[in-house]
Amino acid sequence: MIPEAWRLWWSRRRLRLRLTLLYGGLFFVAGSILLWVTYLITGQALNQQFVVGISKITNPRPDMVAQRPMFEDGVFQGDIVYRAESVLSDMVRWSMLAMILVGVVALVLGYVVADRALRPLDRVTETAQRLSESTLHERIGLKGPPDEVRRLADTFDAMLDRLHGVFDAQRRFIANASHELRTPLAINRTVLEVSLEEPAASEDLKALARALLGTNARYERLIEGLLLLAQSEQELTVRKWVDLEQVVRTVLEQIDLQPRKRPVTLHQDLRPVLVEGDPLFLERCVFNLLENAIKYNVRDGEIWLALGQEDGDAVITVGNTGPLVPPYEVDDLFEPFSRSQGDRVRSSRGAGLGLSIVRAIVRAHGGQVGAAARPEGGLSVTVRLPRQSL
């Protein structure tokens, strides 16, 4: 088995190694061709200058025989040919050795060059991986000549500008609409409460007023949830070190664990963990997790709350008993207005924004949230928060 560290290293360096092997392969191909051409040229030159010349000397014209009788036996011809072939052999051997040594140096230099050329792309990739809806303000800001990589980074920054503008416009619209709807709903609630206190009001009118008050309360919760969702998806404006154990205990003091319809038993395992973030948003995150576990529980059910540290991250786990949740519906529970088993009609349990707000808050803190259906029924939600937010 390949260790995970090596697997990660290979996945991050794969393109560099491929380019290095490409550079090295091209170098060895070009070097082999150069060596072959040099061998042919050198062999031809040696053959013309030595072998052919010696052949002429060892086979002189008749008028030269009397002057150089030593060449009649061709004593030096075989020796010269042998030496020429030895020179060619030595040249090929040493050239191949030099080419291998220089090839190794070329591979190292090729890796260095590939690493330097791809470093700006690493910066683009890291920025893209780090971005979320709450960190769209970040930019690559690559400096250097206007080459292909610089144009890619500038194009990416321009795209982020457009996305940031779209998300800001969407959040402003939700926030403004929520604020505008608060006033008439508050007026309606006041009118209905006054009508219930009116002595001359009939029982039918009071029953209608109570029904309308329930509907009005539902829309107030919906608007509050939309406003909180819009706020939690924005960039964090408050970052401070927070003890999550204190946050959880504060939430436990606020929430009612013994509602009339579904009293529950809480099992808790809390340990002090420090994270950097917005304490109010973190408090709301824990509150929504516990509130969701209470609402979608059974009578005399149970809730398991755990807080600890794992791999340097703060981990909050909230599990609860309850009705069976199909595994294919778990991921949909984090979408706005989604409830278990596709329930989008009943309003007695909330507006369907609890887990959506949790996911938005966790993402704003650079964390992750996931859920799993318990085989016995109910849900287990796990939140991982880095000790230092993005």
Disulfide bonds with the S-S distance in Angstrom:
none
